[in-house]
Amino acid sequence: MEMLKKSKYKNVAVVGVGAVGKMMLRVLKERKFPVDQLKVLARTARKIRVDGKVFNVEKINHESFRGIDIALFAGTEGEKGASVVYSSSAIRAGAVVVDNGGDFRMKKDVPLVIPEVNPEDIKKHRGLIANPNCSTIQMLVALYPIHKAFGLKRVIVSTYQAASGAGQAAIEELRSQSRAVLQGKDVLAPKVMGKQIAFNVIPKIGEFLEDAYTSEEIKLVKESHKILHTSKIKISATCVRVPVVNSHAEAIYIEVKKKSDVSKIRNVLKSAKGIKVVDQPKAKRFSLPIEASGKDAVYVSRIRKDAYVKGAFWIWVVSDNLRKGAATNAVQIAEYL
Ligand SMILES: NC(=O)c1ccc[n+]([C@@H]2O[C@H](COP(=O)([O-])OP(=O)(O)OC[C@H]3O[C@@H](n4cnc5c(N)ncnc54)[C@H](OP(=O)(O)O)[C@@H]3O)[C@@H](O)[C@H]2O)c1
């Protein structure tokens, strides 16, 4: 009995209690992850409430990971962020880190994993496994089965990304700006999203990089190549923030190598893991961000062929960025571990 307890139940740390960290606590419970002891860490100690349950948040330090088996990081990215500062302490203490941020995703010895796509890469970890960016996860859950069956040549994606993708403070910013506009008041200078998001769309997520693409757009390309183990697929992205609270949508154009048609593509998607096809134009059935919110599936709608290019198709993909795009994907990786 003691042996069984030791092998199955894990001591888990969740780092960060923002939009993703809170979702992580929810998903661990929902999926009945076998948690022995749970430690919740952030920059400041306090109590938080998630779905009526109170969690004791401890102030993080380099000793916080003693005895921890799995550390799920959902802290801010960058130099002062949780993963850069504390992930090596967690690994030294014997924990396996699953990191939600972008700091380590492209490092050579860090597997970048979507369990529906490349679970075999988990085995290669050396203490840290990275969760891909939210828009990459939902795009590849939808595209991988098509790639496996017909071979992808070209992908052009336009994203419609929710405020929650930029964290809890961005959700508050969308809400307070929307209230101001509706009450006819001046909108305060944006602090999180750079420009006004209420009643607007912003075609810039992240920073501008080479050739005028943004960091979010380049992430979609590079992370997809790493996960699919090929850089031969030509991927171009335009990433746009929209005034939606939660769940990202993507309009995706694909060209495939092998002979295909809409019904073949639909069948491949219908039988793939993690996907729900909602696509009945006559019955006006298609997926929406507000309907995907709170769910774990990646929803695919509007499957149609391009009117001009042979072997080219369009799909519409929607998923909850805080769940499959972050917390659920990380907990699925922990389940594999
Ligand atoms: N939002 C999404 O859809 C999404 C999707 C995929 C990946 N991600 C990634 O997931 C991570 C978390 O995102 P989020 O949206 O949840 O952000 P968030 O709402 O801004 O929350 C950030 C949390 O990180 C904690 N934190 C920051 N620096 C820390 C440090 N040095 N040590 C310990 N804790 C620290 C903060 O602690 P305090 O509360 O004490 O300040 C806060 O609880 C980011 O790396 C983000 O890029 C987000």
PDBQT file of the ligand as one rigid body, heavy atoms in Angstrom, charges set to zero:
ROOT
HETATM    1  N1  LIG A 401      -3.085  33.414 -20.346  1.00  0.00    +0.000 N 
HETATM    2  C1  LIG A 401      -2.939  32.477 -21.275  1.00  0.00    +0.000 C 
HETATM    3  O1  LIG A 401      -3.837  32.185 -22.088  1.00  0.00    +0.000 OA
HETATM    4  C2  LIG A 401      -1.645  31.746 -21.394  1.00  0.00    +0.000 A 
HETATM    5  C3  LIG A 401      -1.592  30.690 -22.275  1.00  0.00    +0.000 A 
HETATM    6  C4  LIG A 401      -0.407  29.978 -22.403  1.00  0.00    +0.000 A 
HETATM    7  C5  LIG A 401       0.660  30.342 -21.637  1.00  0.00    +0.000 A 
HETATM    8  N2  LIG A 401       0.593  31.391 -20.773  1.00  0.00    +0.000 N 
HETATM    9  C6  LIG A 401       1.755  31.700 -19.945  1.00  0.00    +0.000 C 
HETATM   10  O2  LIG A 401       1.469  31.304 -18.606  1.00  0.00    +0.000 OA
HETATM   11  C7  LIG A 401       2.130  32.160 -17.693  1.00  0.00    +0.000 C 
HETATM   12  C8  LIG A 401       1.134  32.769 -16.718  1.00  0.00    +0.000 C 
HETATM   13  O3  LIG A 401       0.213  33.540 -17.447  1.00  0.00    +0.000 OA
HETATM   14  P1  LIG A 401      -1.047  34.238 -16.766  1.00  0.00    +0.000 P 
HETATM   15  O4  LIG A 401      -1.880  34.660 -17.895  1.00  0.00    +0.000 OA
HETATM   16  O5  LIG A 401      -1.641  33.374 -15.704  1.00  0.00    +0.000 OA
HETATM   17  O6  LIG A 401      -0.356  35.512 -16.058  1.00  0.00    +0.000 OA
HETATM   18  P2  LIG A 401      -0.898  36.459 -14.895  1.00  0.00    +0.000 P 
HETATM   19  O7  LIG A 401      -2.394  36.397 -14.820  1.00  0.00    +0.000 OA
HETATM   20  O8  LIG A 401      -0.246  37.754 -15.123  1.00  0.00    +0.000 OA
HETATM   21  O9  LIG A 401      -0.310  35.816 -13.534  1.00  0.00    +0.000 OA
HETATM   22  C9  LIG A 401       1.058  35.727 -13.271  1.00  0.00    +0.000 C 
HETATM   23  C10 LIG A 401       1.292  35.036 -11.926  1.00  0.00    +0.000 C 
HETATM   24  O10 LIG A 401       2.698  34.785 -11.854  1.00  0.00    +0.000 OA
HETATM   25  C11 LIG A 401       3.172  35.112 -10.565  1.00  0.00    +0.000 C 
HETATM   26  N3  LIG A 401       4.592  35.478 -10.682  1.00  0.00    +0.000 N 
HETATM   27  C12 LIG A 401       5.161  36.394 -11.468  1.00  0.00    +0.000 A 
HETATM   28  N4  LIG A 401       6.500  36.455 -11.275  1.00  0.00    +0.000 NA
HETATM   29  C13 LIG A 401       6.774  35.532 -10.330  1.00  0.00    +0.000 A 
HETATM   30  C14 LIG A 401       7.950  35.109  -9.681  1.00  0.00    +0.000 A 
HETATM   31  N5  LIG A 401       9.135  35.630  -9.960  1.00  0.00    +0.000 N 
HETATM   32  N6  LIG A 401       7.853  34.124  -8.777  1.00  0.00    +0.000 NA
HETATM   33  C15 LIG A 401       6.657  33.557  -8.468  1.00  0.00    +0.000 A 
HETATM   34  N7  LIG A 401       5.500  33.913  -9.050  1.00  0.00    +0.000 NA
HETATM   35  C16 LIG A 401       5.553  34.896  -9.952  1.00  0.00    +0.000 A 
HETATM   36  C17 LIG A 401       2.319  36.278 -10.114  1.00  0.00    +0.000 C 
HETATM   37  O11 LIG A 401       2.401  36.308  -8.721  1.00  0.00    +0.000 OA
HETATM   38  P3  LIG A 401       1.643  37.401  -7.812  1.00  0.00    +0.000 P 
HETATM   39  O12 LIG A 401       0.176  37.057  -7.981  1.00  0.00    +0.000 OA
HETATM   40  O13 LIG A 401       2.105  37.150  -6.419  1.00  0.00    +0.000 OA
HETATM   41  O14 LIG A 401       2.008  38.715  -8.374  1.00  0.00    +0.000 OA
HETATM   42  C18 LIG A 401       0.945  35.877 -10.698  1.00  0.00    +0.000 C 
HETATM   43  O15 LIG A 401       0.215  35.075  -9.766  1.00  0.00    +0.000 OA
HETATM   44  C19 LIG A 401       2.869  33.200 -18.550  1.00  0.00    +0.000 C 
HETATM   45  O16 LIG A 401       4.181  32.761 -18.725  1.00  0.00    +0.000 OA
HETATM   46  C20 LIG A 401       2.128  33.170 -19.853  1.00  0.00    +0.000 C 
HETATM   47  O17 LIG A 401       2.917  33.549 -20.930  1.00  0.00    +0.000 OA
HETATM   48  C21 LIG A 401      -0.546  32.092 -20.622  1.00  0.00    +0.000 A 
ENDROOT
TORSDOF 0
